[in-house]
């Protein structure tokens, strides 16, 4: 042949010869197709290229990272796992291998968009969507979501530190009584010992009660509230719940509240806080981010 063949083209020719060698002479096909017969026999002994072997090795690591993330990591986070393990492959190569092998991360839930909203009467909005915080225990956010079980709804209240996106307090319950959020914030207070921390929430009745305001005063917390009907004022907490439902609940209905609560504990304490890579804090977990900040 007058045109110089690439390594990939030569391998394709060898595959063609292997497929048709019972119909035609190998020697004749090699001569007609412009490849060496010795090269064909070498290929029979070792049909995979070095790059194909390396792709197969990387694919095993990619599958392990994807499985460890419970199927939620896309190429960027899998790439960070591989880089942390000492691999030097590119992000594009990881993305290609995942795409070709149909390793697809779970897609998120659609969120409803709101605009406007009336200011809170009980407490002003001290955060004003400024979610970038430079030190721990400066601003916390809190919110409530619900989880379906065959016993009925299980309600989950969380408290997040905006500095690291760490869940510093949480509680579950069978009702939306104000004790639910008080239990969650009490866990945060015991863990973090705040002084003058802003705690931001929506205008739910649990955050507007006299018990809530007394609790905040006693524990050196300064309440802040979103505008009514505007979820973007508490978007970080909403984002956490979207991740929880996408990554763990996956529209599943738990057998009972006890099992659901145990799974929430595992997700928050063992996976989200300790292991899950978070883009906002540089692709590490919230606990690792705080540990690195203390050493800096």
N, C-alpha and C positions, 0 to 999 in steps of 0.2 A: 504494500500500500504506500501511496505517496504521502498521505497525511499521517503525521505522527500521532500515535494513539496515547490517550491518557491511561493511567493505571486502572481507573474505573471502567473504561471502555474495554480494556484487555480482559478484565474479569468477566464482563458481560459476554465477550466472545467465547471465553472458556466455558461459561455456563451453557451457551448455545451448542458448543461442540459436545459437551457432556450429554446434552439432551438428545442429540441426533447421531451420536457415534455408532449406534447399532444399525443405522441406515446407510451411513457413508464412512469412508476411510478417514481415520483421524489425521493421517499424514496429508491427504488431499485437502481436507477442510482447513488445516493449519496453513497450508501453502496458499490456498485461495483467499483466506481471511487475513493473511499477512501477519501471523503470529508464529512464534517458535514452538515446535512440538515439545521440546524439553521443558519450556515454560509451562505448557499445558499439564505435563505430568507432575511438575513441581506443585502446581496449583491443586491438583487432585489430592496431594498429600497434606496441603495446608491452604484450604480454600478461603479462609478469612484473612483480610489484611490486618496490619498492625492497628490501624485506626478503628476497624470494626471490632477488634478484640478490646481496645480501650473503651469504645462505646458500650460494649457489653458489661465491662467492669463498672463503668460509671452508672449504667442503668441499674445495677444491683444496689449501689449506694443511694441512688435517687429513690428507688422503691422503698428502701429502708427509712429514709427521711420522711417520705410521704406517708408511710404507714404509721410512723411514730407521731406524726402530727394529726392523726385521726382523719386523714384525707383532706385537710384544709389548706395545706401549703401549695402555693403555685411556684413557678420557676424562681422568682426572686428570693423567696425564703428558703427553698431547697438549696439554691446556690450558696446562700449564707451558711447553711449547715455543712455543705461540702467544703467550703473555704475554711471553716472553723476546724474541720477534720484534716486540713493540710492539702486538699486537692487544689490544683491550679487551673482547672478548666474554666472556660468563659461562661457567663450567664446565658449567652445565646446558644451555646452547645447544650446546656441543661434544658433550655426551653425547647430546642429542637427534639431532643430525646424524649421529653415528656409529651410533646405533640405527636410525634410519630408513633409512640407506644400508648397513646390515648390515656395518659395519666392526667386527669383533669381535676382541679380543685373544685370544691363545692362553691356554688354561686350564692351570692348574698340575697337577702330579702329586699323587696322593693319598699321604699319608705315614702310616706306621704309628705308632701311639701306644704308648709304653712307660711303665711305672711302676716304682718301686723301683729296684733295682740295687745291687750290692755295691760298697763303696768300693774305690778302687785301693790296691794294696799298695806299688807302686813309688813313686808320687808322690801327694800329697794333691790334692784339688780346691780350688785357690786362687781360682777364678773364681766358683763357686757361682751360676751363671746371672746374674751381674751383668754384662750385656753393654754397659752404657752406660759409656764410658770418656772421660775429659775431656782426654786429651792423647795424641799419637802415641807409638808404641813402648812403651806401658805394658803392654798385653796383646795378644798374638797368639793366633790359633787355627789349628789345622792339622787336615787330614783327607784321606782318600783316597777316590776313586770310580773306577768302571770304565766304559769306553766300548767298545761293540761294533764290531769291524771284521771284514772277511772273512778277515783274517790271524789273528784271535784277539783277545783282550781287550787294550785299551790302558789302562793305569792312570795316573791323574792325581792328584798330590798338590799341595795348595795351602797357602799360609800367608796369613792375612788379619789386617790390623791392625783391631782392633775400634773404634778411634777414628773412622776414616773409612770402614770396610768396604773399603779398598783391598786388592787382592791384591798383596802385596809380594814373594811368591816362589811359584814353581810348577815342577813337573817332570813329565815323562811317561816311561813305560817299559813294557816288555813283561812285566814281572814285579813282584811285590810285595816285592822285596828291600828291605832297610833303606836301601840307597843312594838309593832313590826319594825318601824323605822328607828324607834328608840333603841331597840336591841342591836340593830345594825350599827348605829352610831356609837353605842356604848362599847362594842367590840373595837371600833376604830380608836376611841378615846383611850381605852386600856392599852392598846398596842402602841399608840403614837404620842400620848401625852401632849396634846396641842396647847398652844398659847396664842390666842388671837387669830385662830384659823377661820377663814371664811368658809362657810358650808352652803353650797348653792343647790337649789332644788326647784321643782316646778311649784305650782300653786295648789297642789293636792291638799285635802283637808288634814292629812296626817302631819304636814309641815306647817300648818297654820294654827295648830291647837295651842292652848295655854301651856300644856305639858311640854310641848316642843320648845317653846320660847324659854320656859324656865330651865329646861335641860341645857339649852345652849348657853344661857347666862352662867349657870353653875359650872359648866365645863369649858369656859373661855372660847366659845364658838360664836361667830358673827353670822347670823342668817342672811342669805341672799336668795332672791326669788326671780324666776323667769317671768316674762310677760305671759299673760293667759293666752293659751292656744298657739304658742310658738315653740315648737320642739327644738328649733335650732339654737335657742338660748341655753339648752342643756344637751347639746348635740353629742358630747363625749360619752355621757351616760347612755344615751340612745344607741350610740355606735357599739358600746360594750354589749348591750342586750341583743343587738342584731348579730354580733359575732357569736354570742352564746347560742342563739337559736339556730344559726347556720351551722356552727361547728360541732355542737353537742346534741341539742334537742332534735334538730332536723325533722320537725313536724311530727315527732314521735309522741305517743300518749303513754305515760308511765302507768304501771299497774296500780301504784298507790303513792301517797304523798311521801312516805318514808323513803321509798326508792328514788323518787325525784329529788328529794332533799340531799340524799347521799351523793347523787350524781352531780348536783350543783356544787357540793363541797369538793368533790374530786376535780371538777373543771376549774373552779376558782383557785383552790389552794395548790393542787398538784400540777395543773397544766397551765392555766392562764398566768398566774403570778410567777411561777417558777421556771417554766419552760418555753411558753409560746413567744415567738419573736414578734415584736411590736415595731412597726415602721416609725412611729413618732419618736421612739427613743433609740433610734439608730440600729434597728434590726436585732436587738437583744431582748431578753425578757425583762419585765419590770423589776424583779428582784436583782438581776444582774446589773441593770442600769443604776439602781440605788447603791449597790455595792461598789461599782466603779466610781460613782460620784463621791462616795466617802473617802476612797483612796486618792482621789485627785487633789 
